[in-house]
Amino acid sequence: MRPKSKKERLCELQKEIYAKRRYAQPPESEADDWVVYFEDVDDEFGHTVKKGIPVWMPKAECDIFDRLRAEQVPGAVKSAR
């Protein structure tokens, strides 16, 4: 079995994050385990009907997703830092 590509891993993580998202604010005891994002709601024609709806996503998965997404892309020029 071949190892998963970065794109495949990102897609899996995104599905996990969306499956666990919640629209109700988490209890205070769980607040550190969640990060809030804002999303827009579209109608069936693609028109935005609501903007800035708060949605809480699991922090651990979001951190992994962001770290993977920010990794150096093969062939890209590295910074001089």
PyRosetta script that sets phi, psi and omega in degrees:
from pyrosetta import init, pose_from_sequence

init()
pose = pose_from_sequence("MRPKSKKERLCELQKEIYAKRRYAQPPESEADDWVVYFEDVDDEFGHTVKKGIPVWMPKAECDIFDRLRAEQVPGAVKSAR")
pose.set_psi(1, 132.4)
pose.set_omega(1, -178.8)
pose.set_phi(2, -81.7)
pose.set_psi(2, 151.0)
pose.set_omega(2, 176.9)
pose.set_phi(3, -67.5)
pose.set_psi(3, 151.2)
pose.set_omega(3, -179.5)
pose.set_phi(4, -71.0)
pose.set_psi(4, 142.3)
pose.set_omega(4, 176.5)
pose.set_phi(5, -75.2)
pose.set_psi(5, 165.2)
pose.set_omega(5, 178.9)
pose.set_phi(6, -59.4)
pose.set_psi(6, -42.0)
pose.set_omega(6, -179.3)
pose.set_phi(7, -63.4)
pose.set_psi(7, -42.2)
pose.set_omega(7, 178.6)
pose.set_phi(8, -63.6)
pose.set_psi(8, -42.4)
pose.set_omega(8, 179.7)
pose.set_phi(9, -64.6)
pose.set_psi(9, -40.9)
pose.set_omega(9, 177.9)
pose.set_phi(10, -63.6)
pose.set_psi(10, -40.7)
pose.set_omega(10, 178.5)
pose.set_phi(11, -63.4)
pose.set_psi(11, -42.2)
pose.set_omega(11, 177.7)
pose.set_phi(12, -62.6)
pose.set_psi(12, -44.9)
pose.set_omega(12, 179.3)
pose.set_phi(13, -62.5)
pose.set_psi(13, -41.2)
pose.set_omega(13, 179.6)
pose.set_phi(14, -62.2)
pose.set_psi(14, -40.5)
pose.set_omega(14, 177.2)
pose.set_phi(15, -64.0)
pose.set_psi(15, -41.5)
pose.set_omega(15, 177.3)
pose.set_phi(16, -61.7)
pose.set_psi(16, -45.0)
pose.set_omega(16, -179.3)
pose.set_phi(17, -61.8)
pose.set_psi(17, -46.9)
pose.set_omega(17, -179.4)
pose.set_phi(18, -65.7)
pose.set_psi(18, -33.1)
pose.set_omega(18, 179.3)
pose.set_phi(19, -68.7)
pose.set_psi(19, -30.2)
pose.set_omega(19, -176.7)
pose.set_phi(20, -96.8)
pose.set_psi(20, -7.1)
pose.set_omega(20, -176.3)
pose.set_phi(21, -61.6)
pose.set_psi(21, 156.2)
pose.set_omega(21, -179.9)
pose.set_phi(22, -141.5)
pose.set_psi(22, 149.0)
pose.set_omega(22, -179.5)
pose.set_phi(23, -99.5)
pose.set_psi(23, -18.0)
pose.set_omega(23, 176.0)
pose.set_phi(24, -89.2)
pose.set_psi(24, 139.4)
pose.set_omega(24, 179.7)
pose.set_phi(25, -60.8)
pose.set_psi(25, 134.9)
pose.set_omega(25, -179.6)
pose.set_phi(26, -68.6)
pose.set_psi(26, 157.2)
pose.set_omega(26, 176.9)
pose.set_phi(27, -62.7)
pose.set_psi(27, 155.8)
pose.set_omega(27, -177.8)
pose.set_phi(28, -54.4)
pose.set_psi(28, -36.0)
pose.set_omega(28, -178.9)
pose.set_phi(29, -66.9)
pose.set_psi(29, -20.9)
pose.set_omega(29, 179.9)
pose.set_phi(30, -107.9)
pose.set_psi(30, 3.1)
pose.set_omega(30, -171.7)
pose.set_phi(31, -56.4)
pose.set_psi(31, -34.7)
pose.set_omega(31, -178.5)
pose.set_phi(32, -74.2)
pose.set_psi(32, -11.2)
pose.set_omega(32, -178.4)
pose.set_phi(33, -92.3)
pose.set_psi(33, -0.7)
pose.set_omega(33, -174.8)
pose.set_phi(34, -130.1)
pose.set_psi(34, 150.6)
pose.set_omega(34, 172.6)
pose.set_phi(35, -123.6)
pose.set_psi(35, 144.9)
pose.set_omega(35, -177.9)
pose.set_phi(36, -98.2)
pose.set_psi(36, 134.9)
pose.set_omega(36, 173.2)
pose.set_phi(37, -124.2)
pose.set_psi(37, 170.9)
pose.set_omega(37, 179.1)
pose.set_phi(38, -126.9)
pose.set_psi(38, 135.5)
pose.set_omega(38, -179.6)
pose.set_phi(39, -129.8)
pose.set_psi(39, 159.6)
pose.set_omega(39, 177.0)
pose.set_phi(40, -102.5)
pose.set_psi(40, 152.1)
pose.set_omega(40, 178.6)
pose.set_phi(41, -111.6)
pose.set_psi(41, 128.0)
pose.set_omega(41, 179.7)
pose.set_phi(42, -107.5)
pose.set_psi(42, 153.2)
pose.set_omega(42, 173.5)
pose.set_phi(43, -85.5)
pose.set_psi(43, -176.5)
pose.set_omega(43, -176.0)
pose.set_phi(44, -66.5)
pose.set_psi(44, -12.4)
pose.set_omega(44, 179.1)
pose.set_phi(45, -98.9)
pose.set_psi(45, 1.2)
pose.set_omega(45, 179.3)
pose.set_phi(46, 87.7)
pose.set_psi(46, 8.0)
pose.set_omega(46, 178.2)
pose.set_phi(47, -86.7)
pose.set_psi(47, 134.5)
pose.set_omega(47, 178.9)
pose.set_phi(48, -70.8)
pose.set_psi(48, 123.6)
pose.set_omega(48, -180.0)
pose.set_phi(49, -108.6)
pose.set_psi(49, -22.1)
pose.set_omega(49, 175.8)
pose.set_phi(50, -141.6)
pose.set_psi(50, 139.1)
pose.set_omega(50, 179.8)
pose.set_phi(51, -119.9)
pose.set_psi(51, 146.2)
pose.set_omega(51, 171.9)
pose.set_phi(52, 69.4)
pose.set_psi(52, 37.2)
pose.set_omega(52, 177.2)
pose.set_phi(53, -76.2)
pose.set_psi(53, 123.3)
pose.set_omega(53, 179.8)
pose.set_phi(54, -71.0)
pose.set_psi(54, 135.8)
pose.set_omega(54, 177.0)
pose.set_phi(55, -138.2)
pose.set_psi(55, 132.9)
pose.set_omega(55, -177.9)
pose.set_phi(56, -98.0)
pose.set_psi(56, 131.3)
pose.set_omega(56, -179.0)
pose.set_phi(57, -117.0)
pose.set_psi(57, 151.3)
pose.set_omega(57, 179.4)
pose.set_phi(58, -66.1)
pose.set_psi(58, 125.1)
pose.set_omega(58, -173.8)
pose.set_phi(59, -62.9)
pose.set_psi(59, -43.0)
pose.set_omega(59, -176.7)
pose.set_phi(60, -59.4)
pose.set_psi(60, -48.1)
pose.set_omega(60, -179.6)
pose.set_phi(61, -66.9)
pose.set_psi(61, -38.2)
pose.set_omega(61, 179.2)
pose.set_phi(62, -65.2)
pose.set_psi(62, -38.7)
pose.set_omega(62, 178.2)
pose.set_phi(63, -63.9)
pose.set_psi(63, -43.3)
pose.set_omega(63, 178.1)
pose.set_phi(64, -64.0)
pose.set_psi(64, -44.1)
pose.set_omega(64, 179.5)
pose.set_phi(65, -58.8)
pose.set_psi(65, -48.0)
pose.set_omega(65, -179.1)
pose.set_phi(66, -64.2)
pose.set_psi(66, -39.0)
pose.set_omega(66, 179.4)
pose.set_phi(67, -65.6)
pose.set_psi(67, -44.8)
pose.set_omega(67, 178.5)
pose.set_phi(68, -63.7)
pose.set_psi(68, -42.6)
pose.set_omega(68, -178.3)
pose.set_phi(69, -65.2)
pose.set_psi(69, -31.2)
pose.set_omega(69, -176.3)
pose.set_phi(70, -88.5)
pose.set_psi(70, -5.2)
pose.set_omega(70, 179.5)
pose.set_phi(71, -59.3)
pose.set_psi(71, 154.3)
pose.set_omega(71, -179.9)
pose.set_phi(72, -59.1)
pose.set_psi(72, 129.5)
pose.set_omega(72, 177.4)
pose.set_phi(73, -80.8)
pose.set_psi(73, 133.0)
pose.set_omega(73, 179.9)
pose.set_phi(74, -56.5)
pose.set_psi(74, 133.4)
pose.set_omega(74, 178.7)
pose.set_phi(75, 87.4)
pose.set_psi(75, -7.7)
pose.set_omega(75, 180.0)
pose.set_phi(76, -79.2)
pose.set_psi(76, 155.0)
pose.set_omega(76, 179.7)
pose.set_phi(77, -79.0)
pose.set_psi(77, 129.7)
pose.set_omega(77, 178.2)
pose.set_phi(78, -80.0)
pose.set_psi(78, 150.4)
pose.set_omega(78, 178.2)
pose.set_phi(79, -72.2)
pose.set_psi(79, 161.0)
pose.set_omega(79, -176.0)
pose.set_phi(80, -84.2)
pose.set_psi(80, 3.7)
pose.set_omega(80, -178.4)
pose.set_phi(81, -64.2)
pose.dump_pdb("model.pdb")
